[in-house]
Amino acid sequence: MSNSFGELFRIMSFGESHGPCVGIMIDGCPAGLQLQAEDIQFEVDKRRPAAAAGQTARAEEDKVEILSGVFRGHTTGAPILLLAWNMDVRSDQYEKFRFFPRPGHADFTGYLKYGGFNDYRGGGRFSGRVTLGLVMAGAIAKKLLRLAGIEVLAHTVQIGEIEANASSTDDIRRNVYENPMRCADTAAVKKMSELIERFAKEGDSIGGVIEGLALNVPAGIGEPIFDSLEGQLANALFAIPAVKGVEFGAGFSAAKKRGSENNDQFIIKGDKVATVTNNAGGILGGISTGMPVVVRVAIKPTPSISRIQKTVNLKEMEGSELSIGGRHDVCIVPRAVVVVEAMLAVVLVDFALGERLITRVIK
């Protein structure tokens, strides 16, 4: 498995859904950053299931522990090891699925890739549970980005057919973590919640779209051709389980536009070059333009549903059926919002260190 990501700010993910713990190791964090467990816990708590219909009943405390790399409230420059123990684990039901891959999950591909030695309980390494470590890394990355004046935000813009209206950055800052849908458009929250409730009653699930924003990213960030800003962001975002699509700026809708409509015309704003529109999503040629970086990710419906589905018996190589019980989110979108923020931050801080926007020792 490829469990590491990044160059100067390098993260290594570890742990399984039903193993003893999940976490992250960070190598390359500058020394001198003020850091307490509470700083990371604040971000991790945003990932916890909200008190709303269709959210998992698995009640993990997710208490963050810092095992290395921090001394007397400051980072030391050494690798930082962060973890949370898995406490509310029920693995019995997964024994019956061991040779019956659940549709939509990585059970079959994991079994094939690792010869049946993969941890199949709760999806193992392929579970959304591993995103807990990504959020931990994102918490540190966000603190570092603030030193460079860069802000990262994300919000739910669609669940099923319910689309949120466009929101200002102030609305995103103010509203997202004040409602269970993690949506800046408060008028859409009730409709989204009702839709999830309906699918919960039907024993089904639903997906959606999350928009991520990075503000005050200076022009010139990105290393074409293969380490472009878009490429690295897409790589990081596709590491989030359930992400099936990534687009920047106008994205796929650009295919329907004329050049005269899609081109972002340049203007002088204050003492900087800006653009009238931002169809490029703040990136041209794989390099940041100085405009807000805008990316959207498509999240597939949660594959664990109680409806009867077709599968196969891998031992007997014959057809079968299954119905998935247990504790699962009907819609994973709201819990993934902070994960999208985290991966945006991890990528941007890696580039920022390379551009020396953040020093290696913070004083």
PADREN-345834 format. One record per residue (C-alpha): x, y, z; chain; residue number from 1; residue in one letter. Coordinates in pm, 1 decimal, decimal comma. Last residue first. Layout:
@east X north Y up Z chain A resi NUM resn A
...
# end
This chain:
@east 988,6 north 3209,5 up 1634,7 chain A resi 363 resn K
@east 901,0 north 2943,1 up 1378,6 chain A resi 362 resn I
@east 1186,3 north 2735,2 up 1242,8 chain A resi 361 resn V
@east 1161,7 north 2591,8 up 891,4 chain A resi 360 resn R
@east 1010,4 north 2914,4 up 761,9 chain A resi 359 resn T
@east 671,5 north 2936,4 up 593,2 chain A resi 358 resn I
@east 633,8 north 3119,3 up 262,2 chain A resi 357 resn L
@east 958,8 north 2946,7 up 175,4 chain A resi 356 resn R
@east 824,7 north 2842,1 up -168,4 chain A resi 355 resn E
@east 881,4 north 2476,9 up -81,5 chain A resi 354 resn G
@east 722,7 north 2527,7 up 259,0 chain A resi 353 resn L
@east 418,9 north 2683,0 up 91,3 chain A resi 352 resn A
@east 394,0 north 2389,6 up -150,2 chain A resi 351 resn F
@east 374,4 north 2138,1 up 135,9 chain A resi 350 resn D
@east 140,7 north 2372,0 up 325,3 chain A resi 349 resn V
@east -91,8 north 2381,1 up 25,1 chain A resi 348 resn L
@east -114,3 north 2003,5 up -9,3 chain A resi 347 resn V
@east -186,8 north 1941,1 up 359,8 chain A resi 346 resn V
@east -436,4 north 2229,8 up 373,5 chain A resi 345 resn A
@east -643,2 north 2102,1 up 81,4 chain A resi 344 resn L
@east -636,1 north 1757,7 up 240,6 chain A resi 343 resn M
@east -765,2 north 1889,8 up 571,5 chain A resi 342 resn A
@east -1042,5 north 2103,8 up 423,1 chain A resi 341 resn E
@east -1169,0 north 1801,0 up 230,5 chain A resi 340 resn V
@east -1162,2 north 1602,5 up 554,4 chain A resi 339 resn V
@east -1359,2 north 1878,8 up 730,6 chain A resi 338 resn V
@east -1637,6 north 1839,5 up 473,3 chain A resi 337 resn V
@east -1632,6 north 1458,4 up 483,5 chain A resi 336 resn A
@east -1865,6 north 1430,6 up 782,7 chain A resi 335 resn R
@east -2139,9 north 1620,8 up 599,2 chain A resi 334 resn P
@east -2105,1 north 1406,6 up 282,3 chain A resi 333 resn V
@east -2121,9 north 1059,3 up 437,7 chain A resi 332 resn I
@east -2491,9 north 1012,2 up 371,0 chain A resi 331 resn C
@east -2683,9 north 715,1 up 514,0 chain A resi 330 resn V
@east -2402,5 north 681,9 up 766,7 chain A resi 329 resn D
@east -2345,5 north 326,5 up 887,6 chain A resi 328 resn H
@east -2392,9 north 114,6 up 1196,7 chain A resi 327 resn R
@east -2459,2 north -253,7 up 1138,2 chain A resi 326 resn G
@east -2667,0 north -437,2 up 880,5 chain A resi 325 resn G
@east -2572,4 north -513,2 up 522,5 chain A resi 324 resn I
@east -2805,4 north -739,2 up 321,6 chain A resi 323 resn S
@east -2649,5 north -1014,8 up 114,4 chain A resi 322 resn L
@east -2700,3 north -1230,1 up -193,0 chain A resi 321 resn E
@east -2509,6 north -1512,9 up -360,4 chain A resi 320 resn S
@east -2353,8 north -1623,0 up -688,4 chain A resi 319 resn G
@east -2087,1 north -1891,8 up -704,9 chain A resi 318 resn E
@east -1709,7 north -1902,2 up -684,2 chain A resi 317 resn M
@east -1711,5 north -2137,4 up -382,8 chain A resi 316 resn E
@east -1450,4 north -1946,3 up -185,6 chain A resi 315 resn K
@east -1527,1 north -1602,5 up -332,1 chain A resi 314 resn L
@east -1900,9 north -1636,4 up -272,3 chain A resi 313 resn N
@east -2052,9 north -1371,7 up -498,8 chain A resi 312 resn V
@east -2272,0 north -1062,5 up -459,1 chain A resi 311 resn T
@east -2625,6 north -949,5 up -537,4 chain A resi 310 resn K
@east -2795,2 north -697,4 up -313,6 chain A resi 309 resn Q
@east -3072,8 north -707,7 up -51,9 chain A resi 308 resn I
@east -3138,0 north -359,0 up 86,0 chain A resi 307 resn R
@east -2976,4 north -274,1 up 419,6 chain A resi 306 resn S
@east -2722,2 north -33,1 up 270,8 chain A resi 305 resn I
@east -2345,2 north -3,4 up 311,0 chain A resi 304 resn S
@east -2223,5 north 159,9 up -12,4 chain A resi 303 resn P
@east -2252,5 north 517,9 up 121,7 chain A resi 302 resn T
@east -2357,9 north 717,8 up -183,4 chain A resi 301 resn P
@east -2063,6 north 861,4 up -383,0 chain A resi 300 resn K
@east -1897,0 north 1188,9 up -291,5 chain A resi 299 resn I
@east -1825,4 north 1429,8 up -577,3 chain A resi 298 resn A
@east -1549,5 north 1678,7 up -501,8 chain A resi 297 resn V
@east -1542,3 north 2047,6 up -585,5 chain A resi 296 resn R
@east -1238,3 north 2272,8 up -609,3 chain A resi 295 resn V
@east -1194,2 north 2650,7 up -592,1 chain A resi 294 resn V
@east -855,2 north 2815,1 up -537,1 chain A resi 293 resn V
@east -924,1 north 3181,7 up -471,7 chain A resi 292 resn P
@east -740,5 north 3414,6 up -714,9 chain A resi 291 resn M
@east -363,0 north 3453,8 up -688,6 chain A resi 290 resn G
@east -309,1 north 3271,5 up -1017,1 chain A resi 289 resn T
@east -190,6 north 2938,9 up -874,3 chain A resi 288 resn S
@east 15,8 north 2721,9 up -1109,7 chain A resi 287 resn I
@east -96,5 north 2399,9 up -1284,8 chain A resi 286 resn G
@east -106,0 north 2578,8 up -1619,0 chain A resi 285 resn G
@east -365,4 north 2816,5 up -1477,0 chain A resi 284 resn L
@east -512,0 north 2775,4 up -1125,2 chain A resi 283 resn I
@east -747,2 north 2997,6 up -924,7 chain A resi 282 resn G
@east -1057,9 north 2797,0 up -1008,0 chain A resi 281 resn G
@east -1007,8 north 2851,1 up -1380,0 chain A resi 280 resn A
@east -1363,1 north 2985,2 up -1408,8 chain A resi 279 resn N
@east -1264,1 north 3266,6 up -1175,0 chain A resi 278 resn N
@east -1422,5 north 3580,0 up -1319,2 chain A resi 277 resn T
@east -1296,8 north 3939,2 up -1355,5 chain A resi 276 resn V
@east -937,0 north 3833,9 up -1297,4 chain A resi 275 resn T
@east -667,3 north 3975,4 up -1069,2 chain A resi 274 resn A
@east -322,5 north 4134,7 up -1108,9 chain A resi 273 resn V
@east -211,5 north 4313,6 up -794,5 chain A resi 272 resn K
@east -147,8 north 4669,0 up -672,4 chain A resi 271 resn D
@east -510,7 north 4756,4 up -610,1 chain A resi 270 resn G
@east -701,4 north 4536,2 up -851,6 chain A resi 269 resn K
@east -552,2 north 4539,5 up -1201,3 chain A resi 268 resn I
@east -760,4 north 4340,2 up -1447,9 chain A resi 267 resn I
@east -726,2 north 4012,0 up -1637,1 chain A resi 266 resn F
@east -1006,1 north 3833,4 up -1822,3 chain A resi 265 resn Q
@east -1095,2 north 3484,6 up -1701,1 chain A resi 264 resn D
@east -1168,2 north 3291,8 up -2020,2 chain A resi 263 resn N
@east -1478,1 north 3070,6 up -2000,0 chain A resi 262 resn N
@east -1732,1 north 3293,7 up -2170,9 chain A resi 261 resn E
@east -1519,7 north 3415,2 up -2462,1 chain A resi 260 resn S
@east -1381,3 north 3063,9 up -2494,6 chain A resi 259 resn G
@east -1733,4 north 2936,4 up -2540,2 chain A resi 258 resn R
@east -1884,4 north 2727,6 up -2264,1 chain A resi 257 resn K
@east -2029,9 north 2376,5 up -2265,9 chain A resi 256 resn K
@east -1702,7 north 2196,6 up -2182,9 chain A resi 255 resn A
@east -1645,4 north 2453,6 up -1907,5 chain A resi 254 resn A
@east -1935,7 north 2288,4 up -1721,7 chain A resi 253 resn S
@east -1699,8 north 2001,7 up -1646,7 chain A resi 252 resn F
@east -1498,1 north 2216,1 up -1407,8 chain A resi 251 resn G
@east -1602,9 north 2580,3 up -1381,5 chain A resi 250 resn A
@east -1340,5 north 2620,5 up -1110,1 chain A resi 249 resn G
@east -1167,1 north 2290,0 up -1044,7 chain A resi 248 resn F
@east -1322,2 north 1944,4 up -1064,8 chain A resi 247 resn E
@east -1280,3 north 1622,4 up -864,5 chain A resi 246 resn V
@east -1485,9 north 1303,1 up -896,0 chain A resi 245 resn G
@east -1533,5 north 970,9 up -719,6 chain A resi 244 resn K
@east -1455,6 north 1057,6 up -356,9 chain A resi 243 resn V
@east -1595,1 north 776,5 up -136,6 chain A resi 242 resn A
@east -1269,0 north 717,5 up 56,0 chain A resi 241 resn P
@east -1052,2 north 1030,7 up 71,6 chain A resi 240 resn I
@east -726,5 north 960,3 up -113,2 chain A resi 239 resn A
@east -893,2 north 1109,5 up -421,1 chain A resi 238 resn F
@east -861,5 north 1447,5 up -251,6 chain A resi 237 resn L
@east -484,9 north 1415,8 up -213,4 chain A resi 236 resn A
@east -422,1 north 1320,1 up -575,3 chain A resi 235 resn N
@east -662,1 north 1589,0 up -697,9 chain A resi 234 resn A
@east -478,0 north 1851,0 up -493,0 chain A resi 233 resn L
@east -141,9 north 1729,1 up -623,8 chain A resi 232 resn Q
@east -255,8 north 1739,1 up -984,9 chain A resi 231 resn G
@east -427,5 north 2076,1 up -957,7 chain A resi 230 resn E
@east -119,4 north 2236,4 up -801,4 chain A resi 229 resn L
@east 101,0 north 2083,4 up -1068,5 chain A resi 228 resn S
@east 356,1 north 1826,7 up -959,6 chain A resi 227 resn D
@east 358,0 north 1637,9 up -1290,7 chain A resi 226 resn F
@east 410,0 north 1928,0 up -1528,9 chain A resi 225 resn I
@east 426,8 north 2172,8 up -1367,7 chain A resi 224 resn P
@east 531,0 north 2273,8 up -1015,0 chain A resi 223 resn E
@east 264,8 north 2471,9 up -828,7 chain A resi 222 resn G
@east 232,9 north 2801,6 up -638,5 chain A resi 221 resn I
@east 305,7 north 3113,3 up -849,6 chain A resi 220 resn G
@east 30,4 north 3350,2 up -738,4 chain A resi 219 resn A
@east -27,0 north 3376,2 up -365,5 chain A resi 218 resn P
@east -300,8 north 3171,2 up -197,9 chain A resi 217 resn V
@east -510,9 north 3430,4 up -16,2 chain A resi 216 resn N
@east -814,7 north 3202,6 up 8,0 chain A resi 215 resn L
@east -836,8 north 2826,0 up -39,6 chain A resi 214 resn A
@east -1184,2 north 2696,3 up -106,8 chain A resi 213 resn L
@east -1335,8 north 2347,1 up -104,5 chain A resi 212 resn G
@east -1676,8 north 2256,9 up -239,9 chain A resi 211 resn E
@east -1845,1 north 1934,0 up -133,0 chain A resi 210 resn I
@east -2086,8 north 1740,1 up -355,0 chain A resi 209 resn V
@east -2341,9 north 1470,7 up -278,9 chain A resi 208 resn G
@east -2417,9 north 1108,1 up -206,8 chain A resi 207 resn G
@east -2727,3 north 910,2 up -101,5 chain A resi 206 resn I
@east -2812,0 north 593,3 up 88,1 chain A resi 205 resn S
@east -3078,7 north 320,9 up 104,0 chain A resi 204 resn D
@east -3278,5 north 135,6 up 366,2 chain A resi 203 resn G
@east -3593,1 north 319,3 up 258,3 chain A resi 202 resn E
@east -3633,4 north 483,2 up 598,8 chain A resi 201 resn K
@east -3274,2 north 609,9 up 581,9 chain A resi 200 resn A
@east -3335,5 north 738,2 up 228,6 chain A resi 199 resn F
@east -3624,8 north 950,5 up 351,8 chain A resi 198 resn R
@east -3427,4 north 1085,6 up 648,3 chain A resi 197 resn E
@east -3145,1 north 1184,8 up 411,8 chain A resi 196 resn I
@east -3390,2 north 1380,6 up 195,2 chain A resi 195 resn L
@east -3539,8 north 1550,8 up 499,3 chain A resi 194 resn E
@east -3195,2 north 1660,1 up 614,6 chain A resi 193 resn S
@east -3110,9 north 1804,3 up 273,4 chain A resi 192 resn M
@east -3440,4 north 1995,0 up 261,7 chain A resi 191 resn K
@east -3384,5 north 2134,2 up 612,4 chain A resi 190 resn K
@east -3028,4 north 2243,5 up 532,7 chain A resi 189 resn V
@east -3112,2 north 2418,9 up 204,5 chain A resi 188 resn A
@east -3237,6 north 2740,9 up 366,4 chain A resi 187 resn A
@east -2925,0 north 2754,5 up 585,4 chain A resi 186 resn T
@east -2702,7 north 2788,5 up 280,5 chain A resi 185 resn D
@east -2355,5 north 2745,2 up 434,2 chain A resi 184 resn A
@east -2394,7 north 2366,4 up 453,7 chain A resi 183 resn C
@east -2223,1 north 2137,1 up 706,3 chain A resi 182 resn R
@east -2539,0 north 1920,9 up 693,4 chain A resi 181 resn M
@east -2557,4 north 1893,6 up 1074,2 chain A resi 180 resn P
@east -2574,3 north 2271,5 up 1129,0 chain A resi 179 resn N
@east -2352,4 north 2529,9 up 1303,8 chain A resi 178 resn E
@east -2030,2 north 2401,8 up 1150,8 chain A resi 177 resn Y
@east -2107,2 north 2551,3 up 810,6 chain A resi 176 resn V
@east -2279,7 north 2874,0 up 912,7 chain A resi 175 resn N
@east -2036,3 north 3152,5 up 1000,5 chain A resi 174 resn R
@east -1725,5 north 3075,2 up 797,2 chain A resi 173 resn R
@east -1931,1 north 2969,1 up 495,1 chain A resi 172 resn I
@east -2160,6 north 3269,9 up 525,7 chain A resi 171 resn D
@east -1857,5 north 3500,7 up 539,8 chain A resi 170 resn D
@east -1713,2 north 3330,8 up 233,1 chain A resi 169 resn T
@east -2032,0 north 3416,0 up 50,0 chain A resi 168 resn S
@east -2281,2 north 3146,4 up -45,1 chain A resi 167 resn S
@east -2421,0 north 3023,7 up -377,0 chain A resi 166 resn A
@east -2750,6 north 2844,6 up -330,8 chain A resi 165 resn N
@east -2743,4 north 2487,2 up -206,4 chain A resi 164 resn A
@east -2844,3 north 2202,4 up -436,6 chain A resi 163 resn E
@east -3087,1 north 1923,8 up -339,7 chain A resi 162 resn I
@east -3082,5 north 1650,5 up -605,0 chain A resi 161 resn E
@east -2876,0 north 1415,4 up -393,3 chain A resi 160 resn G
@east -2690,0 north 1625,4 up -140,5 chain A resi 159 resn I
@east -2529,4 north 1937,8 up -285,1 chain A resi 158 resn Q
@east -2312,5 north 2234,6 up -185,4 chain A resi 157 resn V
@east -2166,4 north 2099,9 up 138,9 chain A resi 156 resn T
@east -1894,4 north 2332,8 up 264,4 chain A resi 155 resn H
@east -1518,9 north 2376,6 up 269,3 chain A resi 154 resn A
@east -1271,3 north 2640,3 up 390,6 chain A resi 153 resn L
@east -893,6 north 2692,7 up 387,0 chain A resi 152 resn V
@east -729,4 north 3022,6 up 481,1 chain A resi 151 resn E
@east -380,9 north 3137,8 up 377,5 chain A resi 150 resn I
@east -217,5 north 3427,0 up 567,1 chain A resi 149 resn G
@east 128,2 north 3267,1 up 558,5 chain A resi 148 resn A
@east 128,7 north 3202,9 up 934,2 chain A resi 147 resn L
@east -230,6 north 3086,6 up 894,2 chain A resi 146 resn R
@east -97,5 north 2812,7 up 666,6 chain A resi 145 resn L
@east 98,6 north 2661,0 up 955,1 chain A resi 144 resn L
@east -208,1 north 2633,0 up 1177,6 chain A resi 143 resn K
@east -403,8 north 2484,1 up 886,9 chain A resi 142 resn K
@east -134,8 north 2220,5 up 825,8 chain A resi 141 resn A
@east -145,8 north 2118,3 up 1191,7 chain A resi 140 resn I
@east -522,2 north 2061,0 up 1181,9 chain A resi 139 resn A
@east -493,7 north 1897,0 up 841,1 chain A resi 138 resn G
@east -264,9 north 1628,9 up 979,6 chain A resi 137 resn A
@east -526,5 north 1544,1 up 1241,6 chain A resi 136 resn M
@east -800,0 north 1551,5 up 975,6 chain A resi 135 resn V
@east -602,6 north 1299,5 up 769,9 chain A resi 134 resn L
@east -571,7 north 1074,8 up 1074,1 chain A resi 133 resn G
@east -948,8 north 1067,7 up 1118,6 chain A resi 132 resn L
@east -977,1 north 991,2 up 748,2 chain A resi 131 resn T
@east -881,9 north 631,9 up 836,5 chain A resi 130 resn V
@east -1238,1 north 571,3 up 960,6 chain A resi 129 resn R
@east -1366,1 north 618,4 up 605,6 chain A resi 128 resn G
@east -1272,3 north 254,8 up 563,5 chain A resi 127 resn S
@east -1029,6 north 123,2 up 302,1 chain A resi 126 resn F
@east -764,3 north 31,6 up 556,9 chain A resi 125 resn R
@east -1004,3 north -212,3 up 725,0 chain A resi 124 resn G
@east -1342,9 north -211,9 up 551,0 chain A resi 123 resn G
@east -1533,9 north -256,0 up 875,6 chain A resi 122 resn G
@east -1340,7 north -573,9 up 945,8 chain A resi 121 resn R
@east -1174,4 north -693,3 up 623,0 chain A resi 120 resn Y
@east -814,7 north -667,4 up 745,8 chain A resi 119 resn D
@east -624,6 north -773,4 up 433,9 chain A resi 118 resn N
@east -466,9 north -1121,5 up 424,5 chain A resi 117 resn F
@east -706,4 north -1246,3 up 155,4 chain A resi 116 resn G
@east -439,1 north -1246,9 up -114,5 chain A resi 115 resn G
@east -350,6 north -881,8 up -71,8 chain A resi 114 resn Y
@east -467,5 north -738,5 up -403,5 chain A resi 113 resn K
@east -758,4 north -981,4 up -456,0 chain A resi 112 resn L
@east -902,4 north -942,5 up -107,1 chain A resi 111 resn Y
@east -858,8 north -564,7 up -124,6 chain A resi 110 resn G
@east -1025,4 north -551,2 up -467,5 chain A resi 109 resn T
@east -1319,6 north -761,1 up -349,9 chain A resi 108 resn F
@east -1375,6 north -584,2 up -16,7 chain A resi 107 resn D
@east -1322,4 north -236,0 up -163,4 chain A resi 106 resn A
@east -1687,4 north -145,5 up -105,4 chain A resi 105 resn H
@east -1957,4 north -64,9 up -363,1 chain A resi 104 resn G
@east -2110,4 north -412,5 up -344,1 chain A resi 103 resn P
@east -2006,8 north -598,6 up -27,1 chain A resi 102 resn R
@east -1767,3 north -881,8 up -99,4 chain A resi 101 resn P
@east -1888,6 north -1223,8 up 27,4 chain A resi 100 resn F
@east -1580,5 north -1416,4 up 142,1 chain A resi 99 resn F
@east -1532,0 north -1221,6 up 465,9 chain A resi 98 resn R
@east -1893,8 north -1106,8 up 483,8 chain A resi 97 resn F
@east -1996,8 north -1349,8 up 758,3 chain A resi 96 resn K
@east -1698,2 north -1244,6 up 969,0 chain A resi 95 resn E
@east -1796,4 north -879,1 up 930,4 chain A resi 94 resn Y
@east -2094,0 north -913,6 up 1163,0 chain A resi 93 resn Q
@east -1869,8 north -999,8 up 1456,6 chain A resi 92 resn D
@east -1656,1 north -684,1 up 1438,3 chain A resi 91 resn S
@east -1820,0 north -447,2 up 1683,5 chain A resi 90 resn R
@east -1581,1 north -165,2 up 1777,4 chain A resi 89 resn V
@east -1658,2 north 132,0 up 2003,4 chain A resi 88 resn D
@east -1308,2 north 202,0 up 2141,9 chain A resi 87 resn M
@east -1079,9 north 265,8 up 1845,1 chain A resi 86 resn N
@east -790,0 north 461,1 up 1992,9 chain A resi 85 resn W
@east -690,7 north 800,8 up 1852,6 chain A resi 84 resn A
@east -348,0 north 876,9 up 1710,0 chain A resi 83 resn L
@east -84,4 north 1139,0 up 1641,6 chain A resi 82 resn L
@east 288,0 north 1090,3 up 1581,5 chain A resi 81 resn L
@east 488,5 north 1403,1 up 1501,2 chain A resi 80 resn I
@east 826,4 north 1346,0 up 1336,5 chain A resi 79 resn P
@east 1100,4 north 1571,0 up 1481,7 chain A resi 78 resn A
@east 1108,3 north 1947,0 up 1420,1 chain A resi 77 resn G
@east 1046,5 north 2011,3 up 1789,2 chain A resi 76 resn T
@east 685,8 north 2127,4 up 1777,0 chain A resi 75 resn T
@east 595,3 north 2350,4 up 2069,2 chain A resi 74 resn H
@east 386,3 north 2306,0 up 2384,5 chain A resi 73 resn G
@east 664,1 north 2196,6 up 2615,0 chain A resi 72 resn R
@east 778,2 north 1927,8 up 2372,5 chain A resi 71 resn F
@east 595,5 north 1809,0 up 2060,9 chain A resi 70 resn V
@east 737,5 north 1561,2 up 1807,0 chain A resi 69 resn G
@east 609,7 north 1244,1 up 1968,5 chain A resi 68 resn S
@east 307,3 north 1064,0 up 2112,4 chain A resi 67 resn L
@east 33,1 north 1325,1 up 2068,7 chain A resi 66 resn I
@east -302,2 north 1172,1 up 2164,9 chain A resi 65 resn E
@east -635,9 north 1278,4 up 2016,0 chain A resi 64 resn V
@east -957,0 north 1155,2 up 2176,2 chain A resi 63 resn K
@east -1180,4 north 1013,8 up 1903,3 chain A resi 62 resn D
@east -1458,7 north 935,7 up 2152,7 chain A resi 61 resn E
@east -1608,2 north 684,8 up 1912,3 chain A resi 60 resn E
@east -1986,4 north 650,4 up 1906,3 chain A resi 59 resn A
@east -2084,0 north 423,5 up 1618,7 chain A resi 58 resn R
@east -2452,4 north 508,0 up 1571,6 chain A resi 57 resn A
@east -2384,3 north 632,4 up 1218,9 chain A resi 56 resn T
@east -2580,1 north 928,7 up 1088,2 chain A resi 55 resn Q
@east -2906,1 north 886,8 up 898,5 chain A resi 54 resn G
@east -3113,6 north 1122,2 up 1108,9 chain A resi 53 resn A
@east -2926,8 north 1401,2 up 1281,8 chain A resi 52 resn A
@east -2718,1 north 1457,6 up 1593,5 chain A resi 51 resn A
@east -2395,4 north 1516,2 up 1401,6 chain A resi 50 resn A
@east -2140,4 north 1244,0 up 1338,1 chain A resi 49 resn P
@east -1787,8 north 1343,1 up 1445,8 chain A resi 48 resn R
@east -1570,8 north 1508,8 up 1181,2 chain A resi 47 resn R
@east -1586,8 north 1854,4 up 1338,5 chain A resi 46 resn K
@east -1453,2 north 1699,7 up 1660,8 chain A resi 45 resn D
@east -1128,4 north 1618,6 up 1481,7 chain A resi 44 resn V
@east -1069,7 north 1986,9 up 1407,0 chain A resi 43 resn E
@east -1096,3 north 2100,4 up 1770,2 chain A resi 42 resn F
@east -908,7 north 1789,6 up 1883,1 chain A resi 41 resn Q
@east -605,9 north 1903,2 up 1683,9 chain A resi 40 resn I
@east -575,0 north 2233,7 up 1867,6 chain A resi 39 resn D
@east -671,3 north 2063,1 up 2195,5 chain A resi 38 resn E
@east -372,8 north 1828,3 up 2165,5 chain A resi 37 resn A
@east -153,9 north 2137,2 up 2195,7 chain A resi 36 resn Q
@east 71,3 north 2302,2 up 1939,9 chain A resi 35 resn L
@east 273,5 north 2622,6 up 1924,3 chain A resi 34 resn Q
@east 492,2 north 2586,4 up 1615,9 chain A resi 33 resn L
@east 861,3 north 2609,6 up 1709,4 chain A resi 32 resn G
@east 1003,2 north 2348,7 up 1474,8 chain A resi 31 resn A
@east 870,8 north 2319,7 up 1121,5 chain A resi 30 resn P
@east 662,6 north 2012,1 up 1033,9 chain A resi 29 resn C
@east 871,1 north 1791,1 up 807,7 chain A resi 28 resn G
@east 748,8 north 1444,7 up 902,4 chain A resi 27 resn D
@east 389,3 north 1390,2 up 1006,9 chain A resi 26 resn I
@east 271,1 north 1051,9 up 1132,6 chain A resi 25 resn M
@east -100,9 north 986,3 up 1122,5 chain A resi 24 resn I
@east -362,8 north 797,7 up 1318,2 chain A resi 23 resn G
@east -596,8 north 505,9 up 1365,3 chain A resi 22 resn V
@east -614,4 north 274,4 up 1665,1 chain A resi 21 resn C
@east -652,8 north -82,1 up 1794,3 chain A resi 20 resn P
@east -789,4 north -223,3 up 1467,3 chain A resi 19 resn G
@east -1156,5 north -208,3 up 1369,4 chain A resi 18 resn H
@east -1136,3 north 67,7 up 1108,1 chain A resi 17 resn S
@east -768,0 north 16,4 up 1039,0 chain A resi 16 resn E
@east -450,3 north 202,4 up 1134,1 chain A resi 15 resn G
@east -183,0 north 410,8 up 965,2 chain A resi 14 resn F
@east -144,9 north 720,3 up 747,5 chain A resi 13 resn S
@east 197,1 north 866,3 up 667,9 chain A resi 12 resn M
@east 225,6 north 1240,3 up 611,5 chain A resi 11 resn I
@east 506,7 north 1438,0 up 452,2 chain A resi 10 resn R
@east 540,5 north 1815,4 up 473,4 chain A resi 9 resn F
@east 852,6 north 1861,7 up 259,7 chain A resi 8 resn L
@east 744,0 north 1606,2 up -3,0 chain A resi 7 resn E
@east 386,7 north 1490,5 up 37,0 chain A resi 6 resn G
@east 197,9 north 1163,2 up 74,7 chain A resi 5 resn F
@east 261,3 north 830,9 up 246,1 chain A resi 4 resn S
@east 38,9 north 522,9 up 271,2 chain A resi 3 resn N
@east 110,3 north 357,9 up -60,1 chain A resi 2 resn S
@east 0,0 north 0,0 up 0,0 chain A resi 1 resn M
# end
